[in-house]
Amino acid sequence: MSSVDQNPVHDLESLNWDDLVALKRSLLKQIKDLTDKIIGIEKNQFRLVNENIQQEKNKVVNMTKRLAQIRTEMNSNNSQLLTISEKISKSKNFVSTMIPRLPSENEVDLARILESSQILVDKKRYKNEREKNETLTVMNDASMKLEAIKAIRAVTEQLADLNTEAEEIKMILKILDTESQTLQPKITDIHNEIDKLFEDKRRQAAEHQSCLKDYDEFLATLDRINSRLDAMAQWRKKHRQEYGYRHGEEALFKVKESAKKKFEAGAKLSFEELKLLYIPYTAQVWRKIR
């Protein structure tokens, strides 16, 4: 409810000059206060709420982008983990297949056998061709066993590296998933905050519209007051030019205005009222009215 509604302006025609001036001053103060309030809403409240809405929207955009990035990273890491898992499976199968075939000799003994056999062949310390072939066979056997041991060792080391890499990727996926789970409720909270800010904006808009309505009503009332004051001032000026200053002329003006309204409305006028409207002012008429 506007100030005009809360403090209804009395019938202006029932107020004298001083009351109208006092009312005008009061109304001008209300107009100034209302103007300051309208400016405050337009320059401060609207700006702040729009800035806050934009800031919250920027947060949502950034978090949404981060969620999309997280999904991309998770897909990439899952793909890598799948590839590594396949390699781990193959390596385990190879190791499980080769371990039962490992020679009973250790790597040092096999290296010594290979070296000594190689010396025999190189220096031709064999008695005949058959002994030479036997030595070559021992060399080949030792060499194959050594290669098998090295291959299993290499695959085992690779398997350890793959397991480490897989654990690292799993940890990364866990961190990404935790971040994703954290961002989801944050985005929801921000959306709720944006809704509240828009509610504030609608409330401010309604308040702004109400203030503008009150402002128009105040100006309309001010125009009525000014018109009334102008009419009274013109009547005073004319009356004083014709008859000079007379005490109570404002009261006479009110009576004359009342008679004029009754006449325009078709109401019956008293003889005194008729004289006010149609007979020039005289001291006798003035005494009768008083």
C-alpha beads as a LAMMPS data file, in Angstrom:
LAMMPS data file: protein, C-alpha beads

290 atoms
289 bonds

1 atom types
1 bond types

-500.0 500.0 xlo xhi
-500.0 500.0 ylo yhi
-500.0 500.0 zlo zhi

Masses

1 110.0

Atoms # bond

1 1 1 0.000 0.000 0.000
2 1 1 1.371 3.399 -0.998
3 1 1 1.891 6.333 1.303
4 1 1 -1.007 8.051 -0.424
5 1 1 -3.223 5.082 0.508
6 1 1 -1.872 4.950 4.042
7 1 1 -2.296 8.684 4.557
8 1 1 -5.295 9.624 2.398
9 1 1 -5.248 13.215 1.291
10 1 1 -8.248 15.098 2.604
11 1 1 -10.612 16.784 0.192
12 1 1 -8.363 19.581 -0.996
13 1 1 -11.283 21.972 -1.265
14 1 1 -11.832 21.723 2.489
15 1 1 -8.267 22.889 3.240
16 1 1 -7.184 26.484 3.622
17 1 1 -4.059 28.019 2.150
18 1 1 -1.788 27.182 5.074
19 1 1 -3.012 23.570 5.198
20 1 1 -2.405 23.187 1.471
21 1 1 1.111 24.596 1.751
22 1 1 1.879 22.253 4.673
23 1 1 0.487 19.317 2.748
24 1 1 2.555 20.276 -0.296
25 1 1 5.750 20.391 1.780
26 1 1 4.980 16.997 3.270
27 1 1 4.243 15.582 -0.176
28 1 1 7.463 17.005 -1.629
29 1 1 9.442 15.286 1.140
30 1 1 7.682 11.991 0.402
31 1 1 8.434 12.405 -3.306
32 1 1 12.111 13.047 -2.527
33 1 1 12.302 9.998 -0.239
34 1 1 10.554 7.869 -2.851
35 1 1 12.860 9.173 -5.590
36 1 1 15.900 8.194 -3.502
37 1 1 14.402 4.748 -2.959
38 1 1 13.723 4.256 -6.690
39 1 1 17.263 5.348 -7.560
40 1 1 18.646 3.018 -4.877
41 1 1 16.741 0.069 -6.331
42 1 1 17.786 0.860 -9.898
43 1 1 21.442 1.664 -9.247
44 1 1 22.255 -0.640 -6.337
45 1 1 19.808 -3.491 -5.766
46 1 1 19.242 -4.352 -9.433
47 1 1 22.983 -4.144 -10.156
48 1 1 24.008 -6.246 -7.151
49 1 1 21.473 -8.995 -7.739
50 1 1 22.382 -9.165 -11.452
51 1 1 26.082 -9.348 -10.584
52 1 1 25.438 -12.106 -8.045
53 1 1 23.338 -14.060 -10.545
54 1 1 26.106 -13.782 -13.146
55 1 1 28.757 -14.866 -10.640
56 1 1 26.729 -17.929 -9.651
57 1 1 26.070 -18.762 -13.304
58 1 1 29.811 -18.537 -13.999
59 1 1 30.415 -21.007 -11.159
60 1 1 27.914 -23.429 -12.666
61 1 1 29.525 -23.082 -16.102
62 1 1 33.006 -23.733 -14.682
63 1 1 31.845 -26.698 -12.607
64 1 1 29.913 -28.137 -15.541
65 1 1 33.007 -27.818 -17.721
66 1 1 35.040 -29.538 -15.016
67 1 1 32.501 -32.377 -14.859
68 1 1 32.771 -32.850 -18.606
69 1 1 36.563 -32.826 -18.302
70 1 1 36.381 -35.382 -15.493
71 1 1 34.230 -37.677 -17.640
72 1 1 36.733 -37.371 -20.487
73 1 1 39.642 -38.129 -18.157
74 1 1 37.799 -41.079 -16.603
75 1 1 37.004 -42.532 -20.033
76 1 1 40.641 -42.172 -21.062
77 1 1 41.913 -43.755 -17.838
78 1 1 39.389 -46.570 -18.054
79 1 1 40.551 -47.263 -21.591
80 1 1 44.183 -47.332 -20.420
81 1 1 43.251 -49.564 -17.495
82 1 1 41.508 -51.987 -19.828
83 1 1 44.589 -52.180 -22.066
84 1 1 46.874 -52.709 -19.061
85 1 1 44.531 -55.349 -17.636
86 1 1 44.724 -57.254 -20.889
87 1 1 48.535 -57.086 -20.800
88 1 1 48.543 -58.251 -17.172
89 1 1 46.338 -61.187 -18.073
90 1 1 48.627 -62.194 -20.956
91 1 1 51.734 -61.812 -18.812
92 1 1 50.255 -63.934 -16.040
93 1 1 49.312 -66.607 -18.519
94 1 1 52.846 -66.603 -19.939
95 1 1 54.456 -66.802 -16.500
96 1 1 52.093 -69.568 -15.332
97 1 1 52.883 -71.510 -18.504
98 1 1 56.672 -71.075 -18.345
99 1 1 57.349 -71.573 -14.632
100 1 1 56.793 -75.362 -14.738
101 1 1 59.286 -75.510 -17.637
102 1 1 62.069 -73.666 -15.877
103 1 1 65.309 -75.669 -15.661
104 1 1 66.453 -77.038 -12.342
105 1 1 69.827 -75.337 -12.851
106 1 1 70.230 -71.761 -11.744
107 1 1 71.325 -68.980 -14.026
108 1 1 74.911 -68.899 -12.733
109 1 1 75.483 -72.613 -13.352
110 1 1 73.960 -72.409 -16.817
111 1 1 76.162 -69.428 -17.687
112 1 1 79.241 -71.347 -16.515
113 1 1 78.261 -74.400 -18.607
114 1 1 77.669 -72.197 -21.650
115 1 1 81.005 -70.463 -21.210
116 1 1 83.051 -73.646 -20.712
117 1 1 81.367 -75.352 -23.678
118 1 1 82.037 -72.339 -25.839
119 1 1 85.739 -72.505 -24.907
120 1 1 85.904 -76.177 -25.839
121 1 1 84.397 -75.489 -29.235
122 1 1 86.448 -72.402 -29.896
123 1 1 89.726 -74.127 -28.973
124 1 1 88.654 -77.399 -30.601
125 1 1 89.284 -79.433 -27.484
126 1 1 87.125 -82.273 -28.619
127 1 1 88.426 -85.643 -29.689
128 1 1 86.133 -86.288 -32.563
129 1 1 83.078 -85.033 -34.374
130 1 1 80.687 -86.829 -32.082
131 1 1 82.173 -85.130 -29.003
132 1 1 81.993 -81.809 -30.802
133 1 1 78.296 -82.308 -31.533
134 1 1 77.643 -83.280 -27.918
135 1 1 79.357 -80.099 -26.760
136 1 1 77.294 -77.982 -29.172
137 1 1 74.153 -79.675 -27.922
138 1 1 75.083 -78.841 -24.322
139 1 1 75.747 -75.230 -25.394
140 1 1 72.390 -74.897 -27.169
141 1 1 70.530 -76.454 -24.247
142 1 1 72.190 -74.130 -21.736
143 1 1 71.561 -71.132 -23.991
144 1 1 67.861 -71.962 -24.365
145 1 1 67.476 -72.440 -20.631
146 1 1 69.192 -69.107 -19.975
147 1 1 66.912 -67.359 -22.490
148 1 1 63.860 -68.902 -20.833
149 1 1 64.983 -67.700 -17.394
150 1 1 65.659 -64.177 -18.749
151 1 1 62.309 -64.099 -20.543
152 1 1 60.405 -65.082 -17.408
153 1 1 62.339 -62.528 -15.374
154 1 1 61.588 -59.800 -17.939
155 1 1 57.888 -60.686 -18.051
156 1 1 57.723 -60.826 -14.251
157 1 1 59.307 -57.380 -13.998
158 1 1 56.935 -56.092 -16.655
159 1 1 54.012 -57.608 -14.763
160 1 1 55.069 -55.762 -11.600
161 1 1 55.287 -52.508 -13.553
162 1 1 51.880 -53.114 -15.098
163 1 1 50.344 -53.816 -11.690
164 1 1 51.868 -50.604 -10.335
165 1 1 50.578 -48.620 -13.286
166 1 1 47.129 -50.187 -12.909
167 1 1 47.014 -49.227 -9.216
168 1 1 48.027 -45.678 -10.080
169 1 1 45.234 -45.414 -12.655
170 1 1 42.733 -46.855 -10.173
171 1 1 43.788 -44.212 -7.666
172 1 1 43.356 -41.478 -10.297
173 1 1 39.903 -42.833 -11.146
174 1 1 38.976 -42.838 -7.463
175 1 1 40.089 -39.217 -7.075
176 1 1 38.183 -38.180 -10.201
177 1 1 35.068 -39.988 -9.060
178 1 1 35.264 -38.327 -5.630
179 1 1 35.622 -34.917 -7.267
180 1 1 32.655 -35.643 -9.529
181 1 1 30.533 -36.736 -6.569
182 1 1 31.511 -33.524 -4.758
183 1 1 30.705 -31.246 -7.695
184 1 1 27.194 -32.594 -8.268
185 1 1 25.660 -31.356 -4.972
186 1 1 27.602 -28.089 -5.277
187 1 1 26.017 -27.439 -8.670
188 1 1 22.597 -28.227 -7.195
189 1 1 23.214 -25.807 -4.317
190 1 1 24.277 -23.072 -6.741
191 1 1 21.159 -23.619 -8.851
192 1 1 19.082 -23.210 -5.687
193 1 1 20.995 -20.028 -4.873
194 1 1 20.329 -18.712 -8.395
195 1 1 16.611 -19.428 -7.918
196 1 1 16.667 -17.414 -4.674
197 1 1 18.458 -14.556 -6.422
198 1 1 15.832 -14.516 -9.162
199 1 1 13.145 -14.449 -6.468
200 1 1 14.908 -11.433 -4.969
201 1 1 15.052 -9.848 -8.413
202 1 1 11.318 -10.381 -8.929
203 1 1 10.625 -8.964 -5.474
204 1 1 12.782 -5.930 -6.239
205 1 1 11.015 -5.468 -9.570
206 1 1 7.632 -5.585 -7.834
207 1 1 8.840 -3.112 -5.203
208 1 1 10.240 -0.879 -7.954
209 1 1 6.935 -0.986 -9.817
210 1 1 5.042 -0.168 -6.623
211 1 1 7.342 2.785 -5.974
212 1 1 6.775 4.080 -9.507
213 1 1 3.019 3.787 -8.991
214 1 1 3.252 5.688 -5.705
215 1 1 5.450 8.265 -7.411
216 1 1 2.825 8.868 -10.100
217 1 1 0.115 9.154 -7.437
218 1 1 2.186 11.649 -5.465
219 1 1 2.787 13.747 -8.579
220 1 1 -0.913 13.679 -9.428
221 1 1 -1.782 14.817 -5.902
222 1 1 0.898 17.486 -6.098
223 1 1 -0.612 18.744 -9.356
224 1 1 -4.026 18.950 -7.651
225 1 1 -2.545 20.871 -4.753
226 1 1 -0.722 23.248 -7.079
227 1 1 -3.882 23.769 -9.117
228 1 1 -5.843 24.499 -5.957
229 1 1 -3.181 26.916 -4.711
230 1 1 -3.079 28.624 -8.122
231 1 1 -6.846 29.023 -8.130
232 1 1 -6.821 30.458 -4.626
233 1 1 -3.943 32.792 -5.497
234 1 1 -5.715 34.049 -8.618
235 1 1 -8.948 34.595 -6.701
236 1 1 -7.040 36.433 -3.947
237 1 1 -5.307 38.653 -6.488
238 1 1 -8.541 39.504 -8.302
239 1 1 -10.456 40.030 -5.058
240 1 1 -7.825 42.334 -3.616
241 1 1 -7.572 44.313 -6.844
242 1 1 -11.328 44.954 -6.731
243 1 1 -12.013 45.240 -3.021
244 1 1 -8.716 45.302 -1.166
245 1 1 -7.712 42.876 1.534
246 1 1 -10.529 41.575 3.709
247 1 1 -10.107 39.288 6.712
248 1 1 -11.610 35.885 6.072
249 1 1 -11.403 36.041 2.309
250 1 1 -10.242 32.394 2.194
251 1 1 -13.437 31.364 3.948
252 1 1 -15.411 33.394 1.452
253 1 1 -13.535 31.678 -1.376
254 1 1 -14.470 28.247 0.020
255 1 1 -18.144 29.210 0.308
256 1 1 -18.176 30.567 -3.226
257 1 1 -16.491 27.401 -4.575
258 1 1 -19.044 25.282 -2.730
259 1 1 -21.915 27.294 -4.175
260 1 1 -20.455 26.969 -7.657
261 1 1 -20.272 23.186 -7.336
262 1 1 -23.841 22.966 -6.093
263 1 1 -24.985 25.092 -9.016
264 1 1 -23.121 22.918 -11.542
265 1 1 -24.617 19.802 -9.948
266 1 1 -28.143 21.274 -10.306
267 1 1 -28.697 21.655 -6.572
268 1 1 -30.822 24.459 -5.161
269 1 1 -28.842 27.480 -3.951
270 1 1 -29.683 29.746 -1.088
271 1 1 -30.185 33.450 -1.669
272 1 1 -26.803 34.181 -0.067
273 1 1 -25.098 31.689 -2.364
274 1 1 -26.756 33.225 -5.401
275 1 1 -25.565 36.648 -4.350
276 1 1 -22.012 35.297 -4.026
277 1 1 -22.144 33.995 -7.577
278 1 1 -23.985 36.815 -9.344
279 1 1 -24.004 39.993 -7.256
280 1 1 -20.830 42.085 -6.851
281 1 1 -19.250 41.857 -3.466
282 1 1 -20.439 44.458 -0.936
283 1 1 -19.878 45.004 2.712
284 1 1 -23.495 44.093 3.380
285 1 1 -23.143 40.714 1.658
286 1 1 -19.915 40.059 3.520
287 1 1 -21.610 40.722 6.888
288 1 1 -24.465 38.358 6.019
289 1 1 -22.070 35.579 5.060
290 1 1 -20.066 36.009 8.273

Bonds

1 1 1 2
2 1 2 3
3 1 3 4
4 1 4 5
5 1 5 6
6 1 6 7
7 1 7 8
8 1 8 9
9 1 9 10
10 1 10 11
11 1 11 12
12 1 12 13
13 1 13 14
14 1 14 15
15 1 15 16
16 1 16 17
17 1 17 18
18 1 18 19
19 1 19 20
20 1 20 21
21 1 21 22
22 1 22 23
23 1 23 24
24 1 24 25
25 1 25 26
26 1 26 27
27 1 27 28
28 1 28 29
29 1 29 30
30 1 30 31
31 1 31 32
32 1 32 33
33 1 33 34
34 1 34 35
35 1 35 36
36 1 36 37
37 1 37 38
38 1 38 39
39 1 39 40
40 1 40 41
41 1 41 42
42 1 42 43
43 1 43 44
44 1 44 45
45 1 45 46
46 1 46 47
47 1 47 48
48 1 48 49
49 1 49 50
50 1 50 51
51 1 51 52
52 1 52 53
53 1 53 54
54 1 54 55
55 1 55 56
56 1 56 57
57 1 57 58
58 1 58 59
59 1 59 60
60 1 60 61
61 1 61 62
62 1 62 63
63 1 63 64
64 1 64 65
65 1 65 66
66 1 66 67
67 1 67 68
68 1 68 69
69 1 69 70
70 1 70 71
71 1 71 72
72 1 72 73
73 1 73 74
74 1 74 75
75 1 75 76
76 1 76 77
77 1 77 78
78 1 78 79
79 1 79 80
80 1 80 81
81 1 81 82
82 1 82 83
83 1 83 84
84 1 84 85
85 1 85 86
86 1 86 87
87 1 87 88
88 1 88 89
89 1 89 90
90 1 90 91
91 1 91 92
92 1 92 93
93 1 93 94
94 1 94 95
95 1 95 96
96 1 96 97
97 1 97 98
98 1 98 99
99 1 99 100
100 1 100 101
101 1 101 102
102 1 102 103
103 1 103 104
104 1 104 105
105 1 105 106
106 1 106 107
107 1 107 108
108 1 108 109
109 1 109 110
110 1 110 111
111 1 111 112
112 1 112 113
113 1 113 114
114 1 114 115
115 1 115 116
116 1 116 117
117 1 117 118
118 1 118 119
119 1 119 120
120 1 120 121
121 1 121 122
122 1 122 123
123 1 123 124
124 1 124 125
125 1 125 126
126 1 126 127
127 1 127 128
128 1 128 129
129 1 129 130
130 1 130 131
131 1 131 132
132 1 132 133
133 1 133 134
134 1 134 135
135 1 135 136
136 1 136 137
137 1 137 138
138 1 138 139
139 1 139 140
140 1 140 141
141 1 141 142
142 1 142 143
143 1 143 144
144 1 144 145
145 1 145 146
146 1 146 147
147 1 147 148
148 1 148 149
149 1 149 150
150 1 150 151
151 1 151 152
152 1 152 153
153 1 153 154
154 1 154 155
155 1 155 156
156 1 156 157
157 1 157 158
158 1 158 159
159 1 159 160
160 1 160 161
161 1 161 162
162 1 162 163
163 1 163 164
164 1 164 165
165 1 165 166
166 1 166 167
167 1 167 168
168 1 168 169
169 1 169 170
170 1 170 171
171 1 171 172
172 1 172 173
173 1 173 174
174 1 174 175
175 1 175 176
176 1 176 177
177 1 177 178
178 1 178 179
179 1 179 180
180 1 180 181
181 1 181 182
182 1 182 183
183 1 183 184
184 1 184 185
185 1 185 186
186 1 186 187
187 1 187 188
188 1 188 189
189 1 189 190
190 1 190 191
191 1 191 192
192 1 192 193
193 1 193 194
194 1 194 195
195 1 195 196
196 1 196 197
197 1 197 198
198 1 198 199
199 1 199 200
200 1 200 201
201 1 201 202
202 1 202 203
203 1 203 204
204 1 204 205
205 1 205 206
206 1 206 207
207 1 207 208
208 1 208 209
209 1 209 210
210 1 210 211
211 1 211 212
212 1 212 213
213 1 213 214
214 1 214 215
215 1 215 216
216 1 216 217
217 1 217 218
218 1 218 219
219 1 219 220
220 1 220 221
221 1 221 222
222 1 222 223
223 1 223 224
224 1 224 225
225 1 225 226
226 1 226 227
227 1 227 228
228 1 228 229
229 1 229 230
230 1 230 231
231 1 231 232
232 1 232 233
233 1 233 234
234 1 234 235
235 1 235 236
236 1 236 237
237 1 237 238
238 1 238 239
239 1 239 240
240 1 240 241
241 1 241 242
242 1 242 243
243 1 243 244
244 1 244 245
245 1 245 246
246 1 246 247
247 1 247 248
248 1 248 249
249 1 249 250
250 1 250 251
251 1 251 252
252 1 252 253
253 1 253 254
254 1 254 255
255 1 255 256
256 1 256 257
257 1 257 258
258 1 258 259
259 1 259 260
260 1 260 261
261 1 261 262
262 1 262 263
263 1 263 264
264 1 264 265
265 1 265 266
266 1 266 267
267 1 267 268
268 1 268 269
269 1 269 270
270 1 270 271
271 1 271 272
272 1 272 273
273 1 273 274
274 1 274 275
275 1 275 276
276 1 276 277
277 1 277 278
278 1 278 279
279 1 279 280
280 1 280 281
281 1 281 282
282 1 282 283
283 1 283 284
284 1 284 285
285 1 285 286
286 1 286 287
287 1 287 288
288 1 288 289
289 1 289 290
